[in-house]
Amino acid sequence: MNIVTMNFTSAMHLGFGVGDEYDKSSGVLYSDTLSAALCSVWAKCGGDVSSFLESFKVSSAMPSYDGRLFMPLPPDKQCIIVKGSEVAYKRLKHLMWIEMPLWEQLARDGQIEIAEEMISDCGTAIVVGSGRGVVIMRRFVEQKVQVGLPNEDATPYFFDKIFFGPKVSLYVLYEAEDNAVFCRAFELLADAGIGTSRSTGNGGFNVVFGQTEIDVNPDIASSQMLSMWIPLEEECTSDIMSYSCYKMLLRGGYMAGAEQPSHRHLLKKNIYMIESGSVIAHTPLAGKIADLRPDGVACHPVWRDGRAFYLPFKICKAYEM
């Protein structure tokens, strides 16, 4: 499977697409944000965005600690059993990631038993062995001031930054029709940076491309989403979603990458998407690309990539009704 590793050289801020709120950053670089960023740099180079977007699929970014890959946990943590500690169950709601060998076991069996010492120091990851010393990321909130016009008062605001821990990188799984084109686009994105306040040094990273192997059971009839997903109508029936474990996120935001500067203050249409990590009681899955162009605005399409990037994952019995 194709993999690209993002080694960050600075802090990062990822907005939620809710007005001008900078005091909290998203802790996950989602696939739809990444797809949009790749298309933006490709458009600036004069490439055709529609054909380029159709030529690849990416997962959301996931952490790597000292070369050890982590995968997302389902939103409901009933698939995790903590042996010998009832107190540790209170820590489960903060967990987001699980190391690859443990994920492979969880994906095959639908449930896994862990010891409390396997939870990382940052409280967001389950690791093989001891979690002592493992910090995926930390936050730092700084105060800034927006300087207004000469006759206006300055406006103070808070800005939340994400810093990745020592030995921590992000990685993305991908499929591409033309690997050379995709890699070139990613290299351009690394030069430009990703997220908010890139002009002040945030969001910088370099990339390394490679291959990885993931041990899964292809006969399992359910899937874990590794990307943000906009299901087709026939993919979100009650027969499927009633037995699934999923979380929905509202996605939107400003048209910050619009060709015309006069359009950059406009808000895209909002859309709910199924979050990466969700477990869907069906396979195969397709999803779709949605156009969030505001009504009544004559501009280029504003694509939101909701195609499914997933792997087989057994449904936990606790989710079954």
QUITA-V530702 format. One record per residue. N is the residue number from 0. RES is the residue in one letter. D_LAST is the distance of its C-alpha to the last C-alpha in Angstrom with 2 decimals. Layout:
N/RES/D_LAST ; N/RES/D_LAST
//
This chain:
0/M/34.22 ; 1/N/36.37 ; 2/I/36.34 ; 3/V/38.43 ; 4/T/39.02 ; 5/M/40.01 ; 6/N/42.37 ; 7/F/42.82 ; 8/T/46.33 ; 9/S/45.68 ; 10/A/43.15 ; 11/M/40.66 ; 12/H/39.27 ; 13/L/36.43 ; 14/G/36.03 ; 15/F/32.93 ; 16/G/34.73 ; 17/V/35.18 ; 18/G/38.90 ; 19/D/41.32 ; 20/E/39.20 ; 21/Y/40.30 ; 22/D/39.47 ; 23/K/36.12 ; 24/S/35.40 ; 25/S/32.16 ; 26/G/31.51 ; 27/V/30.23 ; 28/L/32.28 ; 29/Y/29.75 ; 30/S/30.30 ; 31/D/31.19 ; 32/T/33.87 ; 33/L/35.20 ; 34/S/35.40 ; 35/A/37.21 ; 36/A/39.61 ; 37/L/40.45 ; 38/C/41.13 ; 39/S/43.28 ; 40/V/45.57 ; 41/W/45.76 ; 42/A/46.84 ; 43/K/49.51 ; 44/C/50.93 ; 45/G/51.29 ; 46/G/48.46 ; 47/D/46.43 ; 48/V/43.11 ; 49/S/41.12 ; 50/S/41.99 ; 51/F/41.57 ; 52/L/38.04 ; 53/E/37.04 ; 54/S/38.54 ; 55/F/36.15 ; 56/K/32.62 ; 57/V/31.94 ; 58/S/29.18 ; 59/S/29.11 ; 60/A/31.56 ; 61/M/30.43 ; 62/P/32.61 ; 63/S/34.88 ; 64/Y/36.65 ; 65/D/39.89 ; 66/G/38.67 ; 67/R/35.33 ; 68/L/32.50 ; 69/F/29.31 ; 70/M/26.04 ; 71/P/23.41 ; 72/L/20.47 ; 73/P/17.02 ; 74/P/16.99 ; 75/D/14.40 ; 76/K/16.26 ; 77/Q/13.69 ; 78/C/14.83 ; 79/I/18.25 ; 80/I/19.62 ; 81/V/23.12 ; 82/K/25.16 ; 83/G/27.66 ; 84/S/27.17 ; 85/E/25.01 ; 86/V/27.16 ; 87/A/26.19 ; 88/Y/22.60 ; 89/K/24.20 ; 90/R/25.49 ; 91/L/22.23 ; 92/K/21.68 ; 93/H/24.95 ; 94/L/24.19 ; 95/M/24.32 ; 96/W/25.69 ; 97/I/25.67 ; 98/E/28.62 ; 99/M/28.49 ; 100/P/28.68 ; 101/L/25.78 ; 102/W/23.77 ; 103/E/24.56 ; 104/Q/23.21 ; 105/L/19.98 ; 106/A/19.62 ; 107/R/20.20 ; 108/D/18.12 ; 109/G/15.22 ; 110/Q/16.45 ; 111/I/19.99 ; 112/E/22.17 ; 113/I/25.02 ; 114/A/27.99 ; 115/E/28.82 ; 116/E/32.04 ; 117/M/30.22 ; 118/I/29.35 ; 119/S/32.12 ; 120/D/34.73 ; 121/C/33.48 ; 122/G/30.00 ; 123/T/28.20 ; 124/A/28.12 ; 125/I/27.35 ; 126/V/30.34 ; 127/V/31.55 ; 128/G/33.84 ; 129/S/34.88 ; 130/G/33.95 ; 131/R/37.30 ; 132/G/39.27 ; 133/V/36.51 ; 134/V/36.41 ; 135/I/34.63 ; 136/M/36.04 ; 137/R/37.69 ; 138/R/38.57 ; 139/F/41.94 ; 140/V/42.61 ; 141/E/46.17 ; 142/Q/48.05 ; 143/K/49.82 ; 144/V/52.06 ; 145/Q/52.15 ; 146/V/55.82 ; 147/G/56.53 ; 148/L/59.63 ; 149/P/63.00 ; 150/N/62.73 ; 151/E/59.06 ; 152/D/57.57 ; 153/A/55.53 ; 154/T/51.80 ; 155/P/50.17 ; 156/Y/46.56 ; 157/F/44.28 ; 158/F/43.13 ; 159/D/40.25 ; 160/K/40.82 ; 161/I/38.64 ; 162/F/40.48 ; 163/F/39.05 ; 164/G/39.80 ; 165/P/42.42 ; 166/K/41.63 ; 167/V/38.63 ; 168/S/38.36 ; 169/L/35.73 ; 170/Y/34.90 ; 171/V/33.48 ; 172/L/32.33 ; 173/Y/33.69 ; 174/E/34.56 ; 175/A/37.91 ; 176/E/40.04 ; 177/D/43.18 ; 178/N/42.75 ; 179/A/46.20 ; 180/V/45.55 ; 181/F/42.23 ; 182/C/43.86 ; 183/R/46.78 ; 184/A/44.59 ; 185/F/42.81 ; 186/E/46.23 ; 187/L/47.34 ; 188/L/44.32 ; 189/A/45.22 ; 190/D/48.73 ; 191/A/47.52 ; 192/G/44.80 ; 193/I/41.45 ; 194/G/40.27 ; 195/T/42.38 ; 196/S/46.03 ; 197/R/46.86 ; 198/S/50.48 ; 199/T/50.69 ; 200/G/49.41 ; 201/N/45.64 ; 202/G/43.18 ; 203/G/45.60 ; 204/F/44.48 ; 205/N/45.64 ; 206/V/43.74 ; 207/V/43.62 ; 208/F/42.19 ; 209/G/41.00 ; 210/Q/38.52 ; 211/T/35.66 ; 212/E/33.55 ; 213/I/29.78 ; 214/D/28.38 ; 215/V/25.12 ; 216/N/23.59 ; 217/P/24.01 ; 218/D/21.96 ; 219/I/18.59 ; 220/A/16.81 ; 221/S/15.33 ; 222/S/17.63 ; 223/Q/18.62 ; 224/M/20.81 ; 225/L/24.20 ; 226/S/25.58 ; 227/M/24.95 ; 228/W/23.35 ; 229/I/24.01 ; 230/P/21.84 ; 231/L/23.48 ; 232/E/22.38 ; 233/E/20.95 ; 234/E/18.95 ; 235/C/16.95 ; 236/T/15.45 ; 237/S/12.22 ; 238/D/11.12 ; 239/I/11.82 ; 240/M/11.23 ; 241/S/7.76 ; 242/Y/6.76 ; 243/S/9.91 ; 244/C/11.41 ; 245/Y/14.60 ; 246/K/17.46 ; 247/M/19.99 ; 248/L/23.72 ; 249/L/26.53 ; 250/R/29.33 ; 251/G/32.89 ; 252/G/36.23 ; 253/Y/39.88 ; 254/M/41.50 ; 255/A/43.33 ; 256/G/44.07 ; 257/A/45.54 ; 258/E/48.77 ; 259/Q/50.57 ; 260/P/51.00 ; 261/S/50.92 ; 262/H/47.25 ; 263/R/46.05 ; 264/H/45.55 ; 265/L/43.23 ; 266/L/39.48 ; 267/K/37.16 ; 268/K/34.50 ; 269/N/31.23 ; 270/I/28.03 ; 271/Y/24.46 ; 272/M/23.37 ; 273/I/20.33 ; 274/E/21.55 ; 275/S/22.42 ; 276/G/20.19 ; 277/S/16.97 ; 278/V/14.70 ; 279/I/14.06 ; 280/A/12.12 ; 281/H/15.43 ; 282/T/19.05 ; 283/P/21.83 ; 284/L/21.86 ; 285/A/24.99 ; 286/G/24.98 ; 287/K/28.25 ; 288/I/31.22 ; 289/A/31.71 ; 290/D/35.09 ; 291/L/35.14 ; 292/R/38.82 ; 293/P/39.71 ; 294/D/40.71 ; 295/G/44.47 ; 296/V/45.33 ; 297/A/47.35 ; 298/C/46.21 ; 299/H/44.57 ; 300/P/40.82 ; 301/V/38.60 ; 302/W/35.97 ; 303/R/32.56 ; 304/D/31.13 ; 305/G/27.40 ; 306/R/27.43 ; 307/A/24.79 ; 308/F/25.96 ; 309/Y/23.23 ; 310/L/22.85 ; 311/P/20.43 ; 312/F/17.78 ; 313/K/15.12 ; 314/I/11.52 ; 315/C/10.92 ; 316/K/8.61 ; 317/A/7.94 ; 318/Y/6.41 ; 319/E/3.79 ; 320/M/0.00
//
